[in-house]
Amino acid sequence: MERPVKPEEAPRRRWRSCLPEESPRWAVRRAHWRAMGLTEEELERPKIAIVNSSSELAMCFRHLDGIATRLKEVIRAAGGVPFEIRTAAPADFITSAGHGGGYVLSARDLIVNDIEVAVEGALLDGMICLSSCDKTVPAHLMAAARLNLPTLIVACGYQPSGEYRGEPVDIEDVFLHASGAAAGACDLREVWEMADRAIRGPGVCPGVGTANSMHMACEALGMALPGSTPVLANSPRMWRVVEEAGRRIVELVQEDARPRQILRPEAFANAVMAMLAVGASINVVKHLQAVAKEARCPVDIYELFAQYEEKVPLLVAVRPNGEHRIEELEEAGGTLAVLKRLEPLLLADVPTVAGRTLREILRDVTVTREEVVRPLDRPWRKRGTIVILRGSLAPQGAIVRLGAEEGPSRFSGRAKVFESQEQALEGLRRGEVGPGHVVVIRGMGPRGRPGMGMVSAFAFALDRAGLSAQVAMVSDGQVSGLLNRGLVVAEVSPEAAEEGPLAWVEDGDRITVDLEARRVDLEVSPEELEARRRTRTWSSPVEEHGWLEIYRKLVRPLRDGAILLE
């Protein structure tokens, strides 16, 4: 990388943050900034937002304040003036406790608007975003795409796992066993012991859950520095990335390099291929679609997944897809190693925040661990693990995430309908769910919950009850990025609250999931389904107010990324 431009060497330029000197607004902002310690010379420098989604509620964010502090030093030394901006910081395992998990996905769009208010209101010149837990990453990408200011995403790393009874244990294990305890299939005291040992430091969930998936997607898109994902939080490597990012954001502002120059159709195609190769969380589908919408990029992410799913095999079997751990993927070369394996398929002549094309970046990359990131001709699975389904039950699509091991490709059974995850768990405890059932949990979509409810606990409970191979599950809700057990059809669209077919399913209706045909069908005649629509009403049983009701009124369908109305 070229050396940073020193402040005295930077070309003289009037940044947008430097308002006309004769204007009252410049006078009052000068008064504020001079009182805060800015020098006369610093007033003329580019002003850069450090977007810090920090919180003391969860370990995901505990280290971000320290990162922000170091970034300020690096940015100042490189010729910029940093301003730290705070936003909401949702953590799935913490923020999902209230209102059926509705605050988790909805917080993504709240963060986007929060960033817009701070950065556009002050007319800052660029931003560097500290991305950690699941929803902060797409929120930062969406804000970058919307504002189209020079932006760099810094993935702040995964948490070190613990040990329990001589075996590795992490948050996924805790969630799995806790869900089993909720179904009466696991000792609660054992769960508590595991929980007390599962996390040994800050960062996001280890494994290829939503957070690490989205961190890697940022790099595959070209919006994070090459070689920066995945990374152990607070490791020497993470701190090297932080320092390089602090210098590079100043250069990006000076170069006037903007996100929409990077977020092109080819970049999204590359990200989709990378996500299929690593067996990413299904949540990346709606998040990438939301980013594309904000970037005004005319791509259909659902179609890209459907297009590449048969072409891109599973090359990485990191938990929950296999027995390898995220540390091994980092040692093997991380996202760059995956992209190197995919190089024959990639659209690599695309720009990145590094100032080089993806092809140039990959030229000197080598894969250091053959079994962790396998070559294209020796994959863990010949097809990708994210499968887009359509059919009479999901005319606009639904998503299934498969594991590395091949399983049954078809399931047909009788519907057992529940209006919430809590009802479904109670039904499982009472023995109402058994072999041959297709459990339907509806009213969990972006409008129905609102905010999109989580249905992972039921899927994990099925597994702990030994029923995941005998019972399928269909829902318009979302599942944890760590979920990879059983046949779970999630994010059915249109959702029940939009009066999609899911709203009219009755107990005993036959539902067929055919993975080979990429279909999920309600075996009810069109005439019968239309009669149900005409003679019955369906409405969300959830009443809300405040932010969640605002979200319900404004949110777009999943096929639009569940973004808010523009």
Buried (B, 14 or more C-beta within 10 A) or exposed (E): EEEBBEBEEBEEEEBEBBBEEEEEEBEEBBEEBEEEEBEEEBBBBBBBBBBBBBBEBBBBBBBBBBBBEEBBEBBBBBBBBBBBBBBBBBBBBBBBEEBBBBBBBBBBBBBBBBBBEBBEEBBBBBBBBBBBBBBBBBBBBBBBBBBBBBBBBBBBBBBBBBEBEEEBBBBBBBBBBBBBBBBEBBEEEBBBBBBEBBBEBBBBBBBBBBBBBBBBBBBBBBBBBBBBBBBBBBBEBBBEBBBBBBBBBBBBBBEEBBBBBBBBBBBBBBBBBBBBBBBBBBBBBBBBBBBBBBBEBEBBBBEBBBBBBEEBBBBBBBBBBBEBBBBBBBEBBBBBBBBBBBBEBBBBEBBBBBBBBBEBBBEEBEBEBEEBBBEBEEBBBEBBBBBBBBBBBBEBBBBBBBBBEEEEEEBBBEBBBBBBBBBBBBBBBEEBBEEEBBBBBBBBBBBBBBBBBBBBBBBBBBBBBEBBBBBBBBBBBBBBBBBBBBBBBBBBBBBBBBBBBBBBBEEEBEBBBBBEBBBBBBEBEEEEBEEBBEEEEBEBEBEBEEBBEBBBEBBBBBBBBBBBEE
